[in-house]
């Protein structure tokens, strides 16, 4: 299995999210352009890792740590059918198990592995720029 490793970075001082083009781990900085001329120091920002999962939109958007997703699934209720259900969840890395997880906010509040969550997933925001989605 090939795993693509990439990052984005959130700078709370500037309230900006940027793609990371490279990192200097010795000095502790994330480069924000291909020429490595612009950077943020790790101590001033938060690195967000790519989960290796994409949402179900046409553009197949990459899902990163800290994304807020809308999950939908079909819930059978009786012999006459069922209903489509949705919930908003936050994506995070469970450091104990080492797997990407989601925590639901609107229905059960349960935590599930990202790989096994819902039939359809759509990115609707992130925990830094869209905190109101988790209220």
N, C-alpha and C positions, 0 to 999 in steps of 0.2 A: 504494500500500500504506500503510495506516495502522499506525503502530507505537505501541503503548501504552508509555509510559515511567513506570516506578514503581520504588521501591526498598524494601528492608528494611535494617535496621541491626543489627549485632551489637556488643554492648558486652562485651568480655572481662573488664573489672573486675567487672561485675555478673553476668556469665554469662547475659545476657538477649538475646533476639532480638525486635525490634519492627518494626511497619510504619511507614514514613515517610509523613507527611501533607504535608510541604512542607520546603523547605530554604532557608536563608539562605546563599548562596554567598560573600557579602562577609565575613560574620563567621565562617562555617564551622560551621554547626550544622544538625542534622536535627530537625525537629519531630515529636513522637511522638503528638500528638493533633490533632483538627480545629480546636481553638481556638488552637493555636500557643502554648500555655501551658507545655508540657513539652518539653524538648529535650535532646539530647546533642551535645556539641561533636565535630566530625569527628576531631580529634586523639585522642579517647578511644574511637573506635569504628571499625568497618569497614562501609562502604556496600556493599550487594549489589544489583546491578541485575537487574531482570526480563528474562528472555531472549526474551520474546514466544512462548514455547512452553509447553504444558501437558502434564501427564502423562495417562495413559489411564484414570485412575480415574473413578468416576461424577461426582465433584465437579469434575473438570478442574482440579486444583491447579496453580497457577502455578509454573514452574520458574525459580529464581533462581541467580545465580552462587553457587557453593559448595554447591549441593545434591548429595547423593549419591543416585543413581538405580539402580534394578534394571532392566536391559534384558533382554528375552527375544526370541528369534527361533527359527525352525525351520531346522535344518541338515540338508539331504538328505545321506544317507550312501551309499546304493546303490539298486538297483532295487526294493528292498523297503520303502523309506521312509526315515525319518531320525529325528531326535530334537529335542526342544525344548532349547535352550541358554539359559543365563542368565549374566550377569556384573554386577558392581557397578562403577559408574563415577562419577567426580567431574566436575561441570560447571564449566567455567572459560572466560574470555575469552582467546583467543589475540590478544595485542596486535599481533603482526606481521601477521596476515591480517585482523584485525578481526572474526573470526567466533566464535560460541559453539562450544566443543568439549567432548568428553568423553574422559577417560582411564580405560581399563579397569584393574581391579586384580586380578581373580582368574584370568583366562585369559591373554591375550596381552600385556597391558600397553600395547597400542596406543592411539593417539589418533585420534578420528574427529570429523567435524563433527556437532553435535547434531542438525541437521535431517535427517541421513541415518542416524542411529543406531537400530538395532533396529526390530522390528515393534511392540513394546509397551514402554512405559516407565512406571515407577512410582517416585515419590519415596519414599525410605525414611529420609532423614535429611539432615544437613548436616555440613560439615567441622568445625564448631565444637562442636556438641553431641553428635556421634556419630562421633568419630575412630576408635573401635574397629571400625567397619564397613570401614575401609580397611586394616586389618591382615591 
